């Protein structure tokens, strides 16, 4: 099968894109910020593309089960960290810590289930959480490029980040519910 490793390669590309994205964001000029947004967009698009190819050609690998969510987390958390660097009064460290702890917990649950020869049921709520986080990142990137003063609008940007934290917490409970409480 000629596409067997393509979804995993696409997922790996997201991991490679993350430090490039960070480097360009740190340059903090219009062109570098624009290209950082472009790289983040390509990384986001690759998330949909690897899943589409894997489903279309029925390609599921153990590596893919690890690398795809890990690549998502690396890209998204990289974005939140770089924005916390630029806007620490809006994107608070405690927000990122909650998001990271949630991601560590779900990866631990995934490993636990694999060790028990079971599969962690993917939460549709968690997929929505990831989509929302990517959407928030794109909004922040657009604002950062064209008018950073809008990010400093405390209410709007802070509210978006609070929603990201809320969805992270809620999706954790949903994972636990569908995998441990309702499964019995």
N, C-alpha and C positions, 0 to 999 in steps of 0.2 A: 504494500500500500504506500503510494508515494507521498501522502500527506501525514503519515503517522507521527512524525516529530514536529510538524509545523505549529500546532497549538502551543507546545512547550517552548519552542523557539520564540514565538510571539510573546509569551509570558516573560521569558528571560529578557526580551528587549525592553520590557517595562522596568526591570531592575536596572538595566544599563542606562536607560533614559533618566532615571532619578538623579544621579549625581550630575549629569549634564544640565538638567533643569536647575538644580541648586546652584551650580557654578554660574549659569547665566543670570539667575536672579540676584546673585551677590554682586554682579557687575553693575547692576542698577542704572543702566542707561536705557533710553527708549528702545533701541534696537535689541539689546540683550533681553530686556523684559519682554519684548514682542516675541522673540525667538523662544524664550522660556515658556511663554504661553503656548506657542506652537508645539513645542516638545511635550508639554503636559497634555495638550489636546491629542497628540498622536499616541501618547501612553494611555489615555482614556479610551481612545478608539480601539487600541489593541486589546483592551479588556473585552470589549464586545466581539471583536474579530476572532480571538482565540476560542471563545465559547461557541461562537457560531460554527466555526470549522470543526470543532470537536463534536458538536451535536450533529451537523450535517453528514459527516463521514463516520460517525459513531466511533470516535477515537477517545478512549478514556484510559489514562495511565495513572499509576500510583504517583509518579512524579508530578503529573499535571494537577492532581488533587492537592498537592502541597504548594507547588510553585505559583499557580494562578492566584489563590487568595493572598499568598505572601507578597507577590509582586504588587497586587492592589494596595496592600497595607504599606509597603515601602514607598510607593509613589505618593499616596495620599498623606501619609504622616510626614514625608519630606516637605510637602507643600505647606501643611499646617505649621511645621517647625520654622520654615523660612518666613512665613507670615508673622509668626510670633516674634521672630527676630526684628522685623520691621515695625510691627504694631503690637508691642507687648501689652499695651493698655487695652487692646481689643481682644486679641487671641491670647488668652491667659495660659500659663504653663499648666495649671490644674486641669484645664479643658483637654489639653493634649495628653496629659497623664491618664485621664479617664479613658480616652479613646485608645491609647496604647495598651492599657491594662485589659480592656475589653478584647482587643485583638489577641493579646497573649492568652487570655482565658479561652477564647474560641479555638486557637491553634492547639492549646493543651487538650481541650475536649476532643478535637479531631484526632490527635495522637492517641488519646485514651481509647477512643472508639476503635481505631485501627488495631491497637494492641489486643482488644477484646474480639477481634475478627468481626467487627460491626462497622457500619458506615454512619457518619454524622449526617443527619438529614439537613440539607441546606435550607435555611430559613429565607422565605421570600421577603420577609421583613428586613432581613440583613442585606439582601440584594438591593432593596429600596434605600436602605441606609447608605450603602456604598454609592449608589447613583446620586443621592442627595449630597453626600460629601464631595463628589466630583463636581456637581453643579455649583456648590458653594465655592469650591476652588476656582472654577472658571469665572464666576462673578467677581471674586476677589482679584483674580489676575487682570481682568478687564479694568476694574477700578484702579488697580495699582499702576497699570500702564497709562491710562488716559486721565485719571484725576484722583490721585491718592487721598485728596481731602474727603472724598466720599467714603473711603474706608474708615476715616476718622469720625464719621458720623456714628457715634458710639452705639446708638440704639439699633440701627439696621445691621451692621456687621456683627455686633455683639449678639444680637438676637439670632442671626444665622448660625453662629458658633454654638450658642446654647441649644439650638435645635439639633445640631450635629451631635452634641453630647447626649441629649435626650434620646435620640434615635440609637446611639451606641448602647446606652443602658437598656433601653426597651428591647433591642434586638438580642441582647444577651439573655434576658429573661425568656424571650421567645425561643431561642435555641435550647435552653434548658427545658422549657415546657414541652416542645415537640420531640426532643430526643430522650428525655428521661421521665417526665411525668405522664405524658399521653401515650408513650410507646408501650407501656406495660400491659 
